[in-house]
Structures are given as C-alpha cells and as structure tokens.
Amino acid sequence: MRRLTDDEFEKFLTDGYVLLTPEMPDSMHDHHYAAAQSLYAKAALLGPERVPGTNHLQLLGDNLPGLVPRLTELLDDPVVAGALTSLLGNDYVLHPHCFCHRSGAPDQAFHQDGNLPWNERGHYRSHRPDWAMIFYYPQAVTRELGPSEVVPGTMYWTRNSEKPDGTWYAGDAMDRTLDRKVLADDNFALRDTAIAGSVDKLGVPELGRRFITVPKGSVLLAHYDIVHRGSRALPGHPDRFMYKFYFARTREPVGPSWNNRRETPELSRVRPELRPVVQHIWSWCRGEVPEPESGTIRCPADADEATRIAWAYRAGEAARSGDATALAALLDWLDDDAEALRRTAGYGLRNAGAAALPGVMDAAQSPRAGTRRYAAFALGNASNAMSPEAAQTLVDILDSDPDDLARSNAAYALGHLARAAGPAAGTIADALLAHVLPGMEPVNTTAGGMARSTVRESAAYGLLQGAVNGTLSSRHIDRILDEVVFRDEDRYVQGLLTEALLRADLDAAQMNRLGRQLASRRHFTEPDAA
C-alpha cells in the first residue's frame, strides 16, 4: 500500500482533496466506462417519465459494487486504499451509499453533501477526518465534458441550516435561493454569474475555485465536507461519468497512519484562518494533543465564518489548558440566539475536552433545541467514554429529547465514545441498540424515495464503531443478528450493521448464522457487468 506523504496529507488538510492515479490498466477504466453507460441505459427504462417514482436511482446508486463487481479492484487498489488508510486509519469502512454520476447540460450549484444519504442531515460536520469520499473518473475529463469543480479549503466552514420554525435544511447548498431554472438557462453568462455569487454566500473572502480536469482513470480523494459541484457538459462530446463512494473511520488515531516524517505541518503555506484548524487535526491524527496558544482574545460576534472557526480552535485548546475566560466565552456562545455562534462554540468546546464537560452537560438541558444539538455534538469525543456522566447525558438526549436532530447528534456522538472501552460501554451499546431496533424510531425522511429514520442511521453508525472497537457484548451481537440486520427495510442501517457484524468478535455459532444469512441474500450480476 502506498501511504500519503506529509506534503500530500497537509494538502488534504489544507485544500480538502488530493488527486490519485490508481495502479490499474486502461482496459479496466474502459470496462468501468462501458458499465456506466450500461447502467444509464437501463435506468432510462425506469425513469420517472416511464415509471413514476425514483426506481431508476436504484441502478445508479448503492448497489454499484454488486452491479459492477470489478469496482472492488479500484477500492482495493494500493494507491487508493493506501490514501484512505492514511486519512481514516486502519479498519475504515465503505459506506453502503454510492452513486454513478453523469454530467449533463445543466450546471449544479455549489453545495456540501449531506452527511446521510440523499442529502439528509444526521449530525454536524466533523472537520476531523472521520469521513472521506472518492470521485473516480473512468475517462479523461476536460472542460467540455463537464468536470467537477471544488472550492479548496472550504471543508471547515458551512452555512446556517436552521429554519425559523426550528426545523432544519437537510442539505447545504451555498445559495438556497438559487433557482434551478437559472442553472439550465441557455444564457451561460447568467448561469456563471449566479454560480459565482453562490460562493460568496459562504461569507469568506478570497476563495478560489478549481475545475478537476484529469487524465483517464484519476481519483479525487476529497474531504467529505468540501464545497463542490458538477459543471455543465457541452453538446457533441462523450459522456463524462464519475463514480462516488463514501468511507468512514472506525478507530480513534493513536499515531500517524500516513508516511509521516514531520512533527508539525508547514503552516507558512497555509491560509492564516486555517492554520489552527490544520495544526489541531494534524496533531489529532498523530494521536497527540496540540499545545495551546497564549493570549486568546475573544472573537467579534460579527466576524466571518473562517475567522470564528479559527478562534474556536484556539479558544478550545486554551480552555483545555485551564483558560477560564476562553471556556466562558465558548459556553456563552453555545446558548446564543445566532446559530453561527453556537456552531462556532460547538467546535471549540469539542476540542476543549474534559475542561468543558460540566458546562456542556448543563447546556444539554437548555430549552433551546439548537443548543442541545450542538451540546450533543461537542460531547462526541472518544475520551469522554471515561466520563459516565458525559455518556449518560448523551443517552438521555437520545432517549427523551423531542428534537430529532439533537437525538441523531447524540447517537452519532455515542458512536465516538464507543471507540473507547470506558465504564459506560454497556450503557452506550444498550442505548444505541434500543434506538436501532425496527419500529423504535418514527420515519422522518423520504429523501431518495426511501422512508427511513435519520436517528436509526446514526445509531447504526454508533454500533459499527462499537463493534470494531470491541465494546459490544455477545448479547448485543445476538440481538443485531436476530432482530435487526436481516429484517430491516432501511438499506443503510442494514449495510452499516452488516459491516459491524463482519468486524465484531463473533463466536462460531454467530459466525455460522451470519454466513447463512449472507448466503441466502446473495445476488447475481449480469454477465456483461462481471
């Protein structure tokens, strides 16, 4: 396996992506290009103009490794697997959601992918490399073919997601007012002006943009939260396909998983607002705690997103080292009316560690749902597994909070606590299992044409973390086997829990039951896709 170098790793932390060249022959890329053409031809027969609904999406998403089995050779390629290991550590998992995109005449708007399938929201954005995605291009990509476009460095910033009525937007379009009709207008200048304006909505000055024009067979390894879009293809050119896959970390870093030679990143080349973020994440990925800066000054409330997030990282590290003023400032913002300030506080308090626990646990009782959501997020450190009080606070939110997003954030945070064998490991596993059982959570989304629960999907993620790290008991595994994984109608719950069982410490009887169930659900691929 080829691991990322220090320069490549720092580029990922700074720009949000690196380009990879898999060790695969051209004939393999040709195979995947032809497979994509075949998938789209079949999907056209099931499109909404012929069959009502979203049946055509089932051929283009989620089952790609089954329909195109040789995609596993891409996912196992030493360059691709080595880069993913460098970012996510050992035992990372392929998420069950994937998709094959084809560029078209309309432009896409700039956006960040939802953190649950089909642009749903289950938790707040991680910053740390707990997630990554790859874009695989089986053909060369030129401007005429409609390349992907990214905004480097934007993965640590986002838009407000709360609606006035207390609910939330599922996805994060940079400009929610942008009419899709504009993106398909014959006037390209009108489109381009609207697209450029959407980047400005992030509120961060001097952002650049880059079209991903690449040779045949290239892979873009991207931070899950980078701002990106698909651009228009010009008529008269071949199809441009892109296979997209998501991956998740399952273990807390205890040392660098890339080809690390430097103790610190070379921050002189990094945008100033990104420096404290990059330094913190570099140290976290090395299994270390960064040294705090002295003299942290409170950030103005009207500062832009980049300035606020940079301050949050500095203030969080200062609070962790005993700076009571920094801690008080963060806790003050955690219960502010402004979502942007609560978001800022969530990142700072998450980095503050044990010093922030009493104040964050108090905030988890706030009458404001937006405060409880970010409090749950801020408690999601593996180190908090050593605090039964922190674990119980998250369990209480998951069990009884009336707000779905607070409960989903709590389930996600409990998954990170499940990476460590703390005194509350059994309590955490019990709570996650209770909320992943079929029928225990109401359906709260039909995105992608599938009725499901965002809370259950976050709970399944949490159980996966526990399974990999050995914090599930044999009793938990039995119940997942018997009551959930092969009876579930949510393909993402089923997929995550299947990964959990494959990675858990199963006894011989459990392994036999799992093997029989998997064998009974095997599917056959068509000869031309094999």
LINRA-V750402 format. One record per backbone hydrogen bond with DSSP energy under -0.5 kcal/mol. CO is the residue of the C=O (numbers start at 1). NH is the residue of the N-H. Records with the same first field share a line. If there is no record, write none. Layout:
BEGIN
CO=NH / NH
END
This chain:
BEGIN
1=3
4=259
5=9
6=10
7=11
8=12
9=13
10=14
11=15 / 16 / 17
12=16
15=153
16=223
18=221
20=22 / 219
22=24
25=28 / 29
26=30
27=31
28=32
29=33
30=34
31=35
32=36
33=37
34=38
35=39
36=40
37=41
38=42
39=43
40=44
41=45
42=45
43=46
44=47
46=56
47=50 / 51
54=57 / 58
55=58
56=59 / 60
57=60 / 61
60=100
61=63
63=66 / 67
64=68
68=71
69=72
70=73 / 74
71=74 / 75
72=76
74=77
77=81
78=2 / 82
79=83
80=84
81=85
82=86
83=87
84=88
85=89
89=92
93=95 / 248
97=246
98=62
99=101 / 244
101=242
104=233
110=174
111=228
112=172
116=120
120=116 / 122
126=128
128=130
130=249
131=224
132=247
133=222
134=136 / 245
135=137 / 220
136=138 / 243
137=217
140=142
142=145
143=146
144=234
147=231
148=212
149=229
150=152 / 210
151=154 / 227
153=156
154=157
161=169
163=166
167=163
172=112
175=178
179=182 / 183
180=184
181=184
182=185
183=107
186=188
187=191
188=192
189=193
190=194
191=195
192=196
193=197
194=198
195=199
196=200
197=201
198=201
199=202
200=203
210=150
211=213
212=214
214=141
215=218
217=22
218=137
219=20 / 221
220=135 / 222
221=18
222=133
223=226
227=151
228=111
229=149
230=108
234=237
239=241
240=103
242=101
243=136
244=99
245=134
246=95
247=132
248=93
258=260
259=6
265=267
266=269
267=270
271=274 / 275
272=275 / 276
274=278
275=279
276=280
277=281
278=282
279=283
280=284
281=285
282=286
283=286 / 288
284=287
300=303
304=308
305=309
306=310
307=311
308=312
309=313
310=314
311=315
312=316
313=317
314=318
315=319
316=320
317=321
318=323
319=322
322=324
323=327
324=328
325=329
326=330
327=331
328=332
329=333
330=334
331=335
332=335
333=336
338=341 / 342
339=343
340=344
341=345
342=346
343=347
344=348
345=349
346=350
347=351
348=352
349=353
350=353
352=355
353=356
354=357
356=360
357=361
358=362
359=363
360=364
362=365
363=366
367=369
368=371 / 372
369=373
370=374
371=375
372=376
373=377
374=378
375=379
377=380
379=381
381=384
382=385
383=386
384=387
385=424
386=388
387=391
388=392
389=393
390=394
391=395
392=396
393=397
394=398
395=399
396=400
397=401
402=404
403=407
404=408
405=409
406=410
407=411
408=412
409=413
410=414
411=415
412=416
413=417
414=418
416=419
417=420
420=422
422=425
424=428
425=429
426=430
427=431
428=432
429=433
430=434
431=435
432=436
433=436 / 437
437=440
445=452
446=449
447=450
452=444 / 445
453=457
454=458
455=459
456=460
457=461
458=462
459=463
460=464
461=465
462=466
463=467
464=468
465=469
466=471 / 472
467=470
473=477
474=478
475=479
476=480
477=481
478=482
479=483 / 484
480=484 / 485
484=487 / 488
489=491
490=494
491=495
492=496
493=497
494=498
495=499
496=500
497=501
498=502
499=503
500=504
504=506
507=511
508=512
509=513
510=514
511=515
512=516
513=517
514=518
515=519
516=520
517=521
518=521
519=522
526=529 / 530
527=530
END
